[in-house]
């Protein structure tokens, strides 16, 4: 069935979760990222989550949307299975720390059509136990082969992406860094992040979905790249306030990826992540930070 704009503005019920040190440390360890900010529980202020950790807290609320009578529309199970994570824009309002009573809700804010299918744009808002903003995510999912009934429509426009200068305007050369993805990476990430979708770990499910094999989670691909950018540029994880990308190409395992750091300004960097054949696994990727 086609997607419509009927569900725009409707939100899921808030879903509450707790974060403990075990979850934060496991997420970083799944990426091979051993920075003390993520693992040293003797630090005076305690540990913080990896900047991409919010995707782990958002996963269960995303899954629970199907429990809503109206959400997300009238797609068949087969059509839902054609959905892929297309774009991600994460805004970090404060570092993620251990605690209780974190609440997340999800709202449909837009739909639009392009040649591959229909896109659903969602906004996820997570607050702490006191109601203070923790992080906000603008997520776009592509429903491959599904039509949009009616015109493109938004009730809220996602924020504009950061603007970077052209290479011709600056004296910088791209920096390239190799990232090794182990054969077991998806299985380890699945359990440590607590993000389970069978196309990432069950080969029979992946093949039935038309994939050549199990594929790495897009969020794991992004997190590996972010860890490498932080190491290369010496960025303080607690200062990062925005991360985004377009997921463009699947990542098989094992494989060697190439991080290309394109433009580095005072408080932001643009980058892409290439597969072994030169295709962009991540495109239009960026990371921003404060003081």
Secondary structure, 3 states (H helix, E strand, C coil): CCECCCCCCCECCCEEEEECHHHHHHHHHHCCCCCHHHHCCCCCCCCCCCCCCHHHHHHHHHHHHHHCCCCCCCCCHHHHCCEEEEEEEEEECCCCCCEEEEEEEEEEEEEEEECCEEEEEEEEEEECCCCCEEEEEEEEEEEECCCECCCCEECCCCCCCCCCCCHHHCCCCCEEEEEEECCCHHHHHHHHHCCCCHHHCCHHHHHHCCCCCCCCCHHHHHHHHHHHHHHHHCCCHHHEEEEEEEECCCCCCCEEEEEEEEEECCCEEEEEEECCCCCEEEEEEEEEECC
